[in-house]
């Protein structure tokens, strides 16, 4: 671990960012360039003291999970992320992995979406990051581990996952989930994480196995859907998708036409979500 190189790299990347680059308000006039240490720490979901020690060449060696969080917070490119891992004495994630590093271009768009639900997914349906409106709509998806990180896996193994959709739409959603996984499997291969997911689901779900045998292939696309919120009930929304160039990650944005019932419910959702986060001491 090269503490001096790590500290200097973190400081320079922090100073190169502006609040607007990460979706933060500019606030009062700043005495130093770039983001504050506490802002980077909050974006990476770590303590300010821990981050400060890294910039001061102190503290323990960061784990791969901490480094991945810092790479997202500092909006690092893939090359910059790999360098961060190297100077911290860790092996950089494989370039084929789509679940450890969020595309900076998608993050820049997400940072500017505060009034409507938006989230970034990997091609295996793993939620990489979600804004507060998406968390208010879907719940916090950051706590899932292992295969359960994939919404495709949860759809076929956890009945609660389907409660967000009307009963009459669940068959269509099942086909869409399998077709999306088939597309990822085709590009990643049978020995990939997609292959591992397929094999696990073939054993766990007869429904999945039957749909997999149909060989339907499709990626997530623009859609009109109804989602069931536990407090607000059904919400009709339009889903628009922005892919990275290699199609490995997608930004989903959920909106409703102005003055529609769905639009009014999104306004209520914003209030409910804000109340929840304000009441949660961990939200800081």
C-alpha positions as CSV (number, residue, x, y, z in Angstrom):
1,X,0.0,0.0,0.0
2,X,1.5,3.4,-1.1
3,X,0.0,5.7,1.6
4,X,1.5,8.8,0.1
5,X,0.3,8.1,-3.4
6,X,-3.2,7.2,-2.1
7,X,-3.5,10.3,0.0
8,X,-2.3,12.6,-2.8
9,X,-4.6,11.0,-5.4
10,X,-7.7,11.2,-3.1
11,X,-7.0,14.9,-2.3
12,X,-6.4,15.9,-5.9
13,X,-9.5,14.1,-7.2
14,X,-11.6,15.7,-4.4
15,X,-10.3,19.1,-5.2
16,X,-11.1,18.6,-8.9
17,X,-14.8,18.1,-8.2
18,X,-17.4,20.8,-7.7
19,X,-20.6,20.3,-5.7
20,X,-22.7,20.5,-8.9
21,X,-20.6,17.6,-10.3
22,X,-22.1,15.2,-7.7
23,X,-25.6,16.7,-7.3
24,X,-24.9,18.8,-4.3
25,X,-25.9,22.5,-3.9
26,X,-23.0,25.0,-4.1
27,X,-24.0,26.6,-0.8
28,X,-22.1,29.5,0.7
29,X,-18.8,30.6,-0.7
30,X,-16.0,28.0,-0.3
31,X,-12.6,28.9,1.0
32,X,-10.9,25.9,-0.6
33,X,-11.4,24.3,-4.1
34,X,-13.4,21.2,-4.7
35,X,-15.5,19.1,-2.3
36,X,-15.1,19.1,1.4
37,X,-13.9,15.9,3.1
38,X,-17.1,15.4,4.9
39,X,-19.0,15.6,1.5
40,X,-16.8,12.9,0.0
41,X,-17.3,10.7,3.1
42,X,-21.1,11.2,3.0
43,X,-21.2,10.2,-0.7
44,X,-19.1,7.1,0.0
45,X,-21.2,6.3,3.1
46,X,-18.2,6.3,5.5
47,X,-17.2,8.4,8.4
48,X,-15.4,11.7,7.9
49,X,-12.7,10.6,10.3
50,X,-12.0,7.5,8.3
51,X,-11.7,9.4,5.0
52,X,-9.6,12.1,6.7
53,X,-7.1,9.6,7.9
54,X,-6.7,8.3,4.4
55,X,-5.9,11.7,3.1
56,X,-3.5,12.2,6.0
57,X,-1.6,8.9,5.2
58,X,-3.0,7.2,8.4
59,X,-5.5,4.5,9.1
60,X,-5.9,0.9,8.0
61,X,-5.7,-0.4,4.4
62,X,-9.1,0.3,2.7
63,X,-11.1,-2.8,1.8
64,X,-12.2,-3.4,-1.8
65,X,-15.7,-2.4,-0.8
66,X,-14.4,0.9,0.6
67,X,-12.4,1.6,-2.5
68,X,-15.4,0.9,-4.8
69,X,-17.4,3.3,-2.7
70,X,-14.7,6.0,-3.0
71,X,-14.5,5.4,-6.8
72,X,-18.2,6.1,-7.1
73,X,-18.1,9.1,-4.8
74,X,-15.2,10.7,-6.6
75,X,-16.7,9.9,-10.1
76,X,-13.6,8.0,-11.2
77,X,-13.1,6.6,-14.6
78,X,-12.3,2.9,-14.9
79,X,-8.6,3.7,-15.3
80,X,-8.7,6.0,-12.3
81,X,-10.5,3.3,-10.3
82,X,-7.9,0.7,-11.2
83,X,-5.1,3.1,-10.1
84,X,-6.9,3.7,-6.8
85,X,-7.0,0.0,-6.1
86,X,-3.4,-0.4,-7.0
87,X,-2.0,2.3,-4.7
88,X,-4.2,1.0,-1.9
89,X,-2.6,-2.4,-2.3
90,X,-5.7,-4.2,-3.6
91,X,-6.3,-6.0,-6.8
92,X,-8.4,-4.0,-9.2
93,X,-11.8,-5.5,-10.1
94,X,-12.0,-7.4,-13.4
95,X,-12.9,-5.1,-16.3
96,X,-15.8,-7.5,-17.2
97,X,-17.4,-6.9,-13.8
98,X,-20.3,-4.5,-14.0
99,X,-21.3,-4.6,-10.3
100,X,-18.4,-2.7,-8.7
101,X,-18.0,0.5,-10.6
102,X,-20.8,2.8,-11.8
103,X,-20.3,4.6,-15.1
104,X,-19.4,8.2,-14.4
105,X,-21.6,9.5,-17.3
106,X,-24.7,7.8,-15.8
107,X,-23.8,9.1,-12.4
108,X,-23.7,12.7,-13.7
109,X,-27.2,12.4,-15.0
110,X,-28.5,10.7,-11.8
111,X,-27.0,13.5,-9.7
112,X,-29.3,16.0,-11.5
113,X,-32.5,13.9,-10.9
114,X,-33.8,14.8,-7.5
115,X,-37.6,15.1,-8.2
116,X,-38.3,11.8,-9.8
117,X,-37.3,8.1,-9.0
118,X,-34.0,7.1,-10.8
119,X,-31.6,4.3,-10.3
120,X,-28.6,2.7,-12.1
121,X,-28.7,-1.1,-12.7
122,X,-26.1,-3.6,-13.9
123,X,-27.0,-5.9,-16.8
124,X,-27.8,-8.5,-14.1
125,X,-30.4,-6.3,-12.5
126,X,-28.2,-5.3,-9.6
127,X,-29.0,-1.8,-8.1
128,X,-25.7,0.0,-8.2
129,X,-27.0,3.3,-6.9
130,X,-30.5,4.9,-6.4
131,X,-31.6,8.4,-5.5
132,X,-33.9,9.2,-2.6
133,X,-37.1,9.1,-4.7
134,X,-36.2,5.6,-5.9
135,X,-35.6,4.5,-2.4
136,X,-38.9,5.9,-1.3
137,X,-40.6,4.0,-4.2
138,X,-38.7,0.7,-4.1
139,X,-37.1,0.6,-0.7
140,X,-33.4,0.5,0.0
141,X,-31.8,-2.1,-2.2
142,X,-28.3,-1.6,-0.9
143,X,-28.5,-4.3,1.8
144,X,-28.8,-7.3,-0.6
145,X,-25.8,-9.6,-0.9
146,X,-24.7,-12.5,-3.1
147,X,-27.0,-13.6,-5.8
148,X,-29.8,-11.7,-4.1
149,X,-28.2,-8.5,-5.3
150,X,-29.9,-9.2,-8.6
151,X,-33.5,-8.3,-8.9
152,X,-33.8,-11.1,-11.4
153,X,-32.8,-13.6,-8.7
154,X,-35.1,-12.1,-6.1
155,X,-38.0,-12.0,-8.6
156,X,-38.0,-15.8,-8.9
157,X,-37.0,-16.7,-5.3
158,X,-38.7,-14.0,-3.0
159,X,-42.5,-13.7,-3.3
160,X,-42.3,-10.3,-1.7
161,X,-40.4,-8.9,-4.7
162,X,-43.6,-9.3,-6.9
163,X,-45.8,-7.2,-4.6
164,X,-44.6,-4.0,-6.3
165,X,-46.5,-5.1,-9.5
166,X,-50.2,-5.8,-10.1
167,X,-51.0,-9.5,-10.3
168,X,-52.1,-9.2,-13.9
169,X,-48.7,-7.9,-14.9
170,X,-46.4,-10.4,-13.2
171,X,-46.3,-12.9,-16.0
172,X,-45.1,-10.2,-18.4
173,X,-42.5,-9.1,-15.8
174,X,-41.3,-12.7,-15.4
175,X,-40.7,-13.0,-19.2
176,X,-39.0,-9.6,-19.3
177,X,-36.6,-10.6,-16.4
178,X,-35.6,-13.8,-18.2
179,X,-35.2,-12.2,-21.6
180,X,-33.0,-9.5,-20.0
181,X,-30.8,-12.2,-18.3
182,X,-30.6,-14.1,-21.6
183,X,-29.1,-11.0,-23.3
184,X,-26.5,-10.7,-20.5
185,X,-25.7,-14.4,-20.7
186,X,-25.2,-14.1,-24.4
187,X,-22.6,-11.4,-24.0
188,X,-20.9,-12.6,-20.8
189,X,-20.8,-16.4,-21.4
190,X,-21.7,-19.5,-19.4
191,X,-18.7,-19.2,-17.0
192,X,-19.6,-15.6,-16.0
193,X,-21.6,-14.3,-13.2
194,X,-24.6,-14.4,-15.6
195,X,-24.0,-18.1,-16.0
196,X,-23.8,-18.6,-12.2
197,X,-27.1,-16.8,-11.9
198,X,-28.8,-18.9,-14.6
199,X,-27.7,-22.2,-13.0
200,X,-28.8,-21.1,-9.5
201,X,-32.3,-20.1,-10.8
202,X,-32.7,-23.2,-12.9
203,X,-32.4,-25.2,-9.6
204,X,-34.5,-22.8,-7.5
205,X,-37.4,-21.9,-9.8
206,X,-39.3,-24.2,-12.2
207,X,-41.0,-21.1,-13.6
208,X,-37.6,-19.6,-14.5
209,X,-36.4,-23.0,-16.0
210,X,-39.5,-23.1,-18.2
211,X,-39.1,-19.5,-19.4
212,X,-35.3,-19.9,-19.9
213,X,-36.0,-22.8,-22.4
214,X,-38.0,-20.4,-24.5
215,X,-34.8,-18.6,-25.5
216,X,-36.4,-15.1,-25.6
217,X,-33.7,-12.3,-25.7
218,X,-34.3,-8.6,-24.9
219,X,-32.7,-5.8,-23.0
220,X,-34.6,-3.5,-20.7
221,X,-36.5,-0.9,-22.7
222,X,-38.9,2.0,-22.4
223,X,-42.1,0.9,-20.7
224,X,-45.3,2.1,-19.2
225,X,-46.0,0.3,-15.9
226,X,-48.0,0.4,-12.7
227,X,-46.1,0.0,-9.5
228,X,-47.8,-0.7,-6.1
229,X,-46.6,1.5,-3.3
230,X,-47.4,0.3,0.2
231,X,-48.8,3.7,1.3
232,X,-49.9,5.4,-1.9
233,X,-51.2,2.3,-3.8
234,X,-51.0,2.0,-7.6
235,X,-48.8,4.6,-9.4
236,X,-48.8,4.7,-13.2
237,X,-45.4,5.6,-14.5
238,X,-43.4,5.8,-17.7
239,X,-39.9,4.2,-17.6
240,X,-37.2,5.6,-19.8
241,X,-33.7,4.0,-20.0
242,X,-30.3,5.4,-20.8
243,X,-27.6,2.7,-21.5
244,X,-23.8,2.9,-21.3
245,X,-22.0,2.5,-24.7
246,X,-21.3,-1.2,-23.9
247,X,-24.9,-1.8,-22.7
248,X,-23.6,-3.1,-19.3
249,X,-25.3,-0.5,-17.2
250,X,-28.6,1.3,-17.5
251,X,-30.1,4.4,-15.9
252,X,-33.8,4.0,-15.3
253,X,-35.9,7.1,-14.8
254,X,-39.5,6.9,-13.8
255,X,-41.8,9.8,-14.6
256,X,-45.5,10.7,-15.0
257,X,-47.2,13.3,-17.2
258,X,-47.9,16.6,-15.5
259,X,-51.3,16.9,-13.8
260,X,-51.8,13.2,-14.0
261,X,-52.7,11.0,-11.0
262,X,-49.3,9.4,-11.2
263,X,-47.6,12.8,-11.2
264,X,-49.6,13.8,-8.1
265,X,-48.6,10.6,-6.3
266,X,-44.9,11.3,-7.1
267,X,-45.3,14.6,-5.4
268,X,-46.7,12.8,-2.3
269,X,-43.9,10.3,-2.6
270,X,-41.3,13.1,-2.4
271,X,-42.9,14.3,0.8
272,X,-43.1,10.9,2.3
273,X,-39.5,10.1,1.4
274,X,-38.2,13.3,2.8
275,X,-40.1,12.7,6.1
276,X,-38.6,9.3,6.3
277,X,-35.0,10.4,5.7
278,X,-35.4,13.4,8.1
279,X,-36.6,11.0,10.8
280,X,-33.8,8.5,10.2
281,X,-30.7,9.5,12.4
282,X,-28.5,7.4,10.0
283,X,-29.4,9.7,7.1
284,X,-27.3,12.4,8.8
